[in-house]
Amino acid sequence: MPMTPRPAAPAHLRDLTRLRRVRDRIDREYAQPLNVEALADGVNMSAGHLSRQFRLAYGESPYSYLMTRRIERAMALLRLGQLSVTEICFEVGCSSLGTFTTRFTELLGVSPRVYRRAAAGETAEMPPCIARQVTRPIRNREAPATEPRLK
């Protein structure tokens, strides 16, 4: 019998499993210093292959996904109002206030300080699980307006 090449499906499924592990790690460890190389090493992939496959599977780069998780957590901390913007920046794992503010503004269309003021009363009566859903940033898109997306 002639040998036929094996289908590529097992390799693809193996990559999807690895990508899910990377995404789960980002979700768990978003406040830790993470970079694509460390994430790729953790699943025995090259950084380039991880980035390409992650983008294909989830529609954005691992770095973008990480920053979105960080911004989501920052939004919750801003609504609580107990920490300064700088403290929140470092609490969620960002090492640069400028990068944090820029990414926050790209995702939401307003700075963290403006978001805090606007969100203070908007979610006060909501259960936290509902507030998270209502205020979740739209991943992989820039905010279309200068108004916060709270309603």
N, C-alpha and C positions, 0 to 999 in steps of 0.2 A: 504494500500500500504506500502511495506517495504521502509524504509528510506535508501537511498544510499548516500555514502559520497560525499561531494562536490569535484569537481576537484580542483587540486592545482593551476590551472592557475591564478585565481585572486590574490593569495598570491604572485606568481611569478611576475605577472605584477605590483603589488604594489611595490615589491622590485626593479624592473627595473626602475620604476618612481623615487624611492628614490635614486637609484644609479645615475640616470641622474642628479638629483638635486645636489648630492655630486660633480659630475664631473663639472657641471656648476659653482658651488661655487668655486672649485679649479681654474677653468679657470678665474673667476672674481677676486678672492682674493688671488692669488698665492703669492703676496708680503707680505701678513699678516702672523702672526704666526699661522699656522694650524697644527693640529695633528689628528691622526685617531680618538681619543676619542672625540674631539670637532666636527669633521665631523659626527661621528656616532650619537652623541647627537642631532645634528641638524635635523636628519631624524628619530629619535626614533628607532635606531638600536643599538645593542651591537657592540663594536669595532671589535670583532672577526668575527661576522656575516658580518659586512660591508666589512672587508678585504677579506673574502672568496668569497662573492658574487661579489665584485668589480673585483677581479682577474678572476673569471669565465666570467664575462660580458665583460671586457676590456683587459684581457690578462696580466695585471700587477697590482701590489698593489696600493692602494691610494697614499702611500708615493712616490712610483716610478713615478706615474703619475704627482704628484705635482712637484717633482724635474725636470721632463722633461719640464714642463711648465716654471719653473724658468730658466732652461738652455736655452730654446728657447728665452726667453726675454733677457737673458744675452748675447746671440749671437748677437741680434739686437743692444744692447747697445755697445758691443765691436766693431761692424762694424762702429758705429758712431764715436767712438774714443774720446769722450768728458770726460769720467769718468775713473778713475783708476780701476783696477781689484777688489781691495778691496771695493771701493765705489759701484761697480756693484753688487758684492756679497751681500751687505746689501740692496741695492736698490731692488733686486729681492726677498728678504725675507729670505735669508740664514743667519744664525747667526754664522756660522763657515767658515772661508776662506778655511780651510783644507778640509772640507766636500764638499764645493762648487767646489774646484779645482779637487778633486778626482772624483766626479760625472761627472763634465764637461769632464774630460779626459777619463773616462769610456765610455761616450756616443760618443765622437767625435774622440778619439784617440790622441788628442793633448791638451796641457794645454791652458787655456784662453789667456795667453800672446802670445803663438805661433799662436793660432787661429786669434787673432787680427792682427798680422803681415801679415799672409797669406790672410786674408779676406779683408784687406784694399783696395786693388785694384780690387779684383775679382767681387765685387758687386756694384762698384761705378756708373756704367752706367745703372744699373737695377732699374726698379720701385720697391719700397719697398715690394709690394705684391708678386712680382716674386722672389725677394731676399729671402723672408721668406720661400717660397716653396722650393727653390733650396738648402737652407742651413738648413732646418728642420732636427733635429737629428732623427735617427732611434730609436724609443722607444723600451725598453726592450731587447736591444742587446748591447753587448760591441762592440766598434769600431774594425774592423778587421785590420786596418793598422795605421801607424803613420802619414799618410798624411790627411789633412783636406778634408772633403767631400764637395767641393764647386762647382764642375762641374757635 
